[in-house]
């Protein structure tokens, strides 16, 4: 697991405050819990604050959340440091979480990593233009589309050095990109020599609701049989 | 009660016991790091693994209840084994994991010789490691002037985190990051802000947290250990004084369920360096406005010539906060024989008097009794700084089940939730008249407790306030069969003992304030450093440190500090306790009773004892309750409350103020201590920051 570090003092903002939207969100979250148990809302609040603050949590934000939830700051700090999805140092506009676990490794994640190192730099380092930063993470659960990365909230899968370079180029240039598999697959279906799910009726909408229809018909039949027996 | 078989021995234990407690009840020793009797169960060190018959794997005995065990197939009691081969192997495995990252620096570690990990590695460790990888490196943290960190050694038991959060009531420490990277720290490495913080170093089972002021000063096996009692506040915590040669090296808490459980305050512990410096090690006599060293005979001669020319009406004696019963008794006898009625042990002017019975000035509910209370009213006290371990008890009671707690006085952080009713006597008067809503809560309570602090009593209208508090106690039924809910909280270790001895002005005698203001020509000052004596009087100061009292003195008689004499102290509950000598007083300084005995001879009023035993024999004959060590002689509380309530009087309107302005600097020993000065400066800085 990558070791995260708290951002040095010079990168820490001097102050932090909730936006009205964050405050409304906080109120809605806190309302979910009984009075006095407001601390239960700490993870949603931190997550929202991270979204508000360009994808990372400065110390001031942790203190603001602590004050909002009436918690000692160290308790919020414990949560923020425990969960690896909270970033405690600045990240790029596109924060790339690169999967380095075995299935991705077997499918060539090493090459993807080289691209990242060449193009973005070291792990945890934000590129000079502020567009990219990356972090090696453990399995993101998309092994059938390995190798893959998560960029901000979306998965980009079936990567090769070429299509990954292109993906990064497009992102940097602000061009629209395709989420999900980058090799033309729709999802995690077999890529070639497809032997199943080839029946065209599966895709024309004609089978939608067929199972339900079958059960409903059977239920009607059973009801009829019942009334016959009783009469 | 539930039966359980531990290593073949059947024991009958309460069902809420954990397996670890049951094993201890059966006499089996279970190793542990994270488990501590007075903290919540964490269950994360895994050292206490035992085998439960029928369970597939060893279980952590600290976190497994006796009631959670299944009986055998024919209804036999559940069976556990703490010594089987499986258990030994499992614990050896745990130990091996703990040692993966633990540095091999025992030779330079202050915990060496008193280390749980070291001890338990003797039983469960192996002498080689199977790990060739580098050990984890963790940066050391700054946690303040009292606790030194060496975080490579930390085994993540989280005892320190649980102590600060649960007992001390400050959420200073936490465990950040996770897994192998977990680190114990305070938020942004701020110093801990508790008056009990040094206890975390005692709790640390390894050398990760050690006592900073004592770093590299001693090895535990070099020290002579003396059981004693603490005198920095009126709680009278049980302590162990460890000394090497003539020097006290450290002070540790001793378990005493009735008083301090097993904690002591930072002041009680780290006052040690104050015992070495600023000491009065020879008599001094003031000549031409300057103090010069003198011999005992010279000093006594000066006193004798002065006393002989002074009428008894113009002689007075004041007793300070650290004096023991023996010397107060000797001083009282000496003053009696001189015919002096101007004697007082209440240098702060507290309105307490033995005239109303012992129960009128002690903590009647007892400290352990706080745990039975179901509503608490604190009047004119900040127990957190005046008697931190009383505050810990209140917090413990509050954590067990929140109860109504209210405070009249300064609004301060007491580490538990309370209702702030008001700042001064008028709120108390309202309560006493039944016009305040909190009275209903006190009345509804079965065991209401009213704690009156010195902030309410050490003032001109103290007696009227005490009377009001007694009226309130009477009206809410605080004193009933089996419950004494009227308690006085003292701040001076000597006070209750002195009041027991009746060291208060006799017929027509002046009190301490009047004496200090110039009511007497010769003032005998037995260690009272918190009183300003007006110019003019001839002051004989008998004490230990060159503090305020010594600066004002005309003759200084060097005495022994509480670690340097066998002496009796009575704590705020009225519990008689004995301090013991751990080291000798420096230079020419002598035990205080012996100084008074020698002086009495020179004054021609020889006291009738030649040894401490003879003094005690006489003392016990006159006041038998001093002979019952560690006991509380309960007075008639109902009668005392009646007597106090009958005094009446109208209090003023000034707000209550705690007599303890700076927790770390309340007595001459603490004022001499560099460590306490550092703590005080830090606390002041924190207060200033908080005020901003």
Interface residues (C-beta under 8 A of the other chain):
Chain A: X1 X3 X4 X59 X72 X73 X74 X75 X77 X78 X81 X82
Chain B: X171 X172 X173 X174 X175 X176 X177 X178 X179 X181 X185 X186 X187 X188
